């Protein structure tokens, strides 16, 4: 190696054998690169060559490329210039290799353990595959590799055991994990190829905010991959989990395993009673005391595992604990996945009304595992669908007609319909939130997401938050009332209320006050609406409709007109 190259490596500049920094380009539409990662002896090169041949892609070996560029074996690069400079050059070589067309790339054992290299691989759009081998298999395969830097004058078993403890939590961030055995390379290659062909990445929707953006990840099996998905976005691998007594037994074990695989520590698990009654100050105080008593710090993230109640409660606790902790929504109900988990609204209820105390506290990420929806009771699934119907009315005829066509299949548990509803609802809400994060638009904006909620919140408050009336059920009735009020004001066609009410009833939801099976006072509901957080100077404000996709806010509605509507719907005076 020339003196100039040596001087370059000894300085802060990149190693001379490494290429200049490049901006990786996303994988081409017709395919993506495959990056194999894993321990020494995992078979990355042997399987990579076979996989490349099967896929018709070029094969590259990162270590071989580095040695060719430097004109030195890796052992000597380590000895002369140290690991830090080697890793810097390695990252640049890998970025260069992935900046062209699709390839199959075998990496060195330490490459994916470097945060900058993992980030470069993610940015390139490549699919990372961890070949996970047990220690006995690795020991047999590394025999005779004493020339490698890590094995010089060392016991291979001790070296591998130490490296596995350190690297496995980092390898777990790969997109695919393939358990490997002592089978033939051909057999492993076949399994890798099948796994790649079957791989379904989570859908990712960005929520673009002025100060900080985040992603909503949607798909099946995300709880089992929670650690891999969250590691790139959280400041530390330490979390506090808030869940409820119903959700915890169903999904907490999977979440624990998913976090542990990527090396996360759980500081504390806080469990609250299920239902709206938990959204109150005594419960928040208990959660705060449990978290702070467990020693959480400002780098500890709060994970909300559950429905909208848990998300609101945990998010509010995260917003006020130590003046703000990182926060992740892990919604397990349809209502939470399509609505409350996106947007950063957190809070608790008062006896005066719902969500009157709270904070805007945006999550670092939302993990919407659609597989959890299979565990929902039918009533909960229907209640969640009310928010999907609301989004259909807000979005326009296309989504509303989809709701009318597929809503009954969705509440029957059809996986494709559920996934589509979550995706389109999150797409709508993320766009609205990005345009009006803190609901400051004087008209329209994020306030439009409250379609049906002025009526619905009043009904919930009068019902006492004890579970007799679910939030989604109240919203469903509120949608019918909002459409009826719009028609009475001449803002929409006279047919729209019937269309809305008939669809909600067909999906098994209550759509009229008389469907709720109890008596309400029109005067009491009006008093609740005047205390709603959307009211101004005690005046009623409603989100109304001119038609699907044509919502607007109105603040000059006559209380007498609203009272007359409520009484015709079955309310007492």
Secondary structure, 3 states (H helix, E strand, C coil): CCHHHHHHHHCCCCCCCCCCCCCCCCCCCCCCCEEEECCCCCCHHHHHHHHHHHHCCEEEEHHHHHHHHHCCCHHHHHHHHHHHHHHHHHHHHHHHHHCCCCEEEECCCCCCCCHHHHHHHHHHCCEEEEEEECHHHHHHHHCCCCCCHHHCCCCHHHHHHHHHHHHHHHHCCCCEEEEECCCCHHHHHHHHHHHHHHCCCCEEEEECCCCCCEEEEEECCCHHHHHHHHHCCCCCCEEEEEEECCHHHHHHHHHHHHHHHCCCEEEEEEEECCCHHHCCHHHHHHHHHHHHHCCCCCCCEEEEEECHHHHHHHHHHHHHHHHCCCEEEEECCHHHHHHHCCCCEEEEEECCEEEEEEEECCCCEEEEEHHHHHHCCHHHHHHHHHHHHHHHHHHCHHHHHHHHHHHHHHHCCCHHHHHHHHHHHHHHHHHHHHHCCCCCCCCCHHHHHHCCHHHHHHHHHHHCCCCCCCHHHHHHHHHHHHHHHHHHCCCCCCCHHHHHHHHHHHCCCCCCHHHHCCCCEHHHHHHHHHCCCCCECCECCEEEEEECCEEEEECCCCHHHHHHHHHHCCCEC
